[in-house]
């Protein structure tokens, strides 16, 4: 495996695919879906949850959302809109519950 550049916004499509499989742990066929949509690092960091959900299944999208958040940052124009995964993340005011509500997932009481 080739080392990835430190700034994910500079990743090419193949590097996003490599990261998704090796670091996030998604199946290669799901990473292929990202590649088919030509998702490079800049696009990955600026994706909205709806866009990500339209490319991969829900469970995979949730894994990717958490991983994107851990990378930090988002594209500045998308950040101004405030609706990108890299900008909002899971650690916002409502945390995981907020994301679950936005994805219309049933709430699980603990």
C-alpha positions in Angstrom: 0.0 0.0 0.0 1.3 3.4 -1.0 1.4 6.1 1.8 -1.4 8.6 1.4 -0.6 12.3 1.3 -1.4 14.0 4.7 -4.0 16.3 3.3 -7.0 14.3 2.1 -8.2 17.2 -0.1 -5.2 16.4 -2.4 -6.0 12.7 -2.8 -6.8 11.4 -6.3 -9.7 9.0 -6.9 -7.5 5.9 -6.5 -6.2 7.2 -3.1 -9.7 7.7 -1.9 -10.5 4.2 -2.9 -7.3 2.9 -1.2 -8.2 4.8 2.0 -11.8 3.6 2.0 -10.7 -0.1 1.8 -7.5 0.0 3.9 -8.3 2.5 6.6 -12.1 2.6 6.8 -12.5 -1.1 6.1 -15.3 -1.0 3.5 -15.5 -3.7 0.9 -13.7 -3.0 -2.4 -17.0 -3.1 -4.3 -18.3 -0.2 -2.2 -15.0 1.7 -2.7 -15.5 1.1 -6.5 -18.8 2.9 -6.3 -16.9 6.0 -5.0 -14.4 5.7 -7.8 -17.2 5.3 -10.4 -18.6 8.6 -9.2 -15.0 10.1 -9.5 -14.9 11.0 -5.8 -11.4 12.4 -5.1 -10.3 13.8 -1.8 -11.7 17.3 -2.2 -15.1 15.9 -3.2 -15.0 13.4 -0.4 -14.4 16.0 2.2 -17.2 18.2 0.8 -19.8 15.5 0.4 -23.2 15.9 2.1 -24.7 13.0 3.9 -27.3 12.7 1.2 -24.7 12.6 -1.5 -22.8 9.9 0.3 -25.9 7.9 1.0 -26.8 8.0 -2.7 -23.5 6.3 -3.6 -23.2 3.5 -1.0 -25.5 1.6 1.4 -26.5 3.1 4.7 -24.1 1.1 6.9 -21.2 1.9 4.6 -22.2 5.6 4.5 -22.2 5.7 8.3 -18.7 4.2 8.5 -17.5 6.7 5.9 -19.1 9.6 7.7 -17.3 8.8 10.9 -14.0 8.3 9.0 -14.4 11.6 7.1 -15.1 13.4 10.4 -11.9 12.0 11.8 -10.0 13.4 8.8 -11.3 16.8 9.7 -12.1 19.8 7.5 -14.3 20.4 4.5 -14.2 22.5 1.4 -14.8 26.2 2.3 -17.7 26.8 0.0 -19.5 23.7 1.4 -18.5 24.7 4.9 -20.3 28.0 4.4 -23.5 26.1 3.6 -22.8 24.1 6.8 -24.0 20.8 5.5 -21.0 18.7 4.7 -19.9 15.7 6.6 -16.3 17.1 7.1 -17.7 20.4 8.4 -20.6 19.2 10.6 -19.3 15.9 11.6 -20.8 13.6 14.3 -19.5 15.7 17.1 -21.9 18.7 16.5 -24.3 19.9 19.0 -26.5 16.8 18.6 -23.8 14.3 17.9 -24.7 10.9 16.6 -28.4 11.4 17.6 -28.5 14.4 15.3 -27.1 12.5 12.4 -29.4 9.6 13.1 -32.4 11.9 13.1 -31.3 13.5 9.8 -31.0 10.0 8.3 -34.4 9.1 9.8 -33.0 6.2 11.8 -35.0 4.9 14.7 -33.7 6.2 18.1 -32.4 3.5 20.4 -32.7 4.2 24.1 -29.8 3.2 26.3 
